[in-house]
């Protein structure tokens, strides 16, 4: 199954979080917080404005992004959890 986001929605795969602290303490999956970083998998074509024009998204597939702790809706795609969120819920693009 594949998803194609509409309008200003974005499909994001959450990046794995570190399961070990700097001092070597292992954190079990049940105690670890969900990461707030991810990779954009797909984007919609943009929001349609009142004048009928389309506002293009500033992000694209492949971008690494930072988003809020409670951003997005969890969906399962091929047994993998992903997030669908609006572009405005993305706080920043992570540039290397």
N, C-alpha and C positions, 0 to 999 in steps of 0.2 A: 504494500500500500504506500502511496505517496501523497503528500499534502501540498497544495499550492495556495499560499496565503493570498487573501484578497485585500484590496485598498492599501491601507498603511499598516497592515499586520506583517509580522516577521516570525519565521520559524527558527528557533534557537536550540542548539544542542548544548546542554550544560557541560562545562569542562570538569574533569575529575578534580576533587580537592585532595590536598595532601593528607594522608592518614597517619603521619608521624610528626611530632613536634621537633623543634630544633635540638632539644635535649634527648631525643630518642624515644619519647613516650608514644606508644601506639594508641590511636584513637579508634574505637570500634565504629563501624558504619552506623549503628543505631544512635550513637552520641554525636556524630559529626553533623554539622550544619550543611545544608545544601549550598553549593557554591553559587556566587552571584556573578560568575563570569561564564561566557559561552561563545560558541562560534555560530554565526549566522549561516543557516542552511539554505533558506529561501526567503524571498521578500515578495510582497504584493507590488502592484504597479503604481501605487500611490493614491492618496486621497483625492476625491473629486471635489473641487472647490465650487462655491456658489455660482461663479461665472462659467462653469462647465469645463474649465481647464483642469488638468491633473497636476497636483503637487508631487513631484518625484521624490523618492526617498533618498536620504543622504548616505545610507549604508547599503552594502551589497553582500551577496553570498561570499563567505570566506572571511569576513571581518570578525575579529575577536572583540567582544563587547563586554561592558560592565553594566549591570542592571540592578534595580532595587531588590531588596530581600523578598518582597511579596509580589513582584511583577509577574505577569503572565498567567496563563492557564496551562496546566500540565495535560499533555496528550500522549498517547502511546502510538508509536509508528514502528511497525515491525518489532514489537516487544521492547522497544527502547523509549524511555521517557524523554520527551522534549517539551519545550515551552512555546506557546503562541502568545505573542504580546504585540502591543502597538509600538511603533517606532518611538513615540514620545516617552515610553517607559524605559528606553535605553539611555543610560546616563552618559556613556562615553565609548569611543572606539579605542581599543588598546593598540598602540603602535609600538613596534619593536625597534 
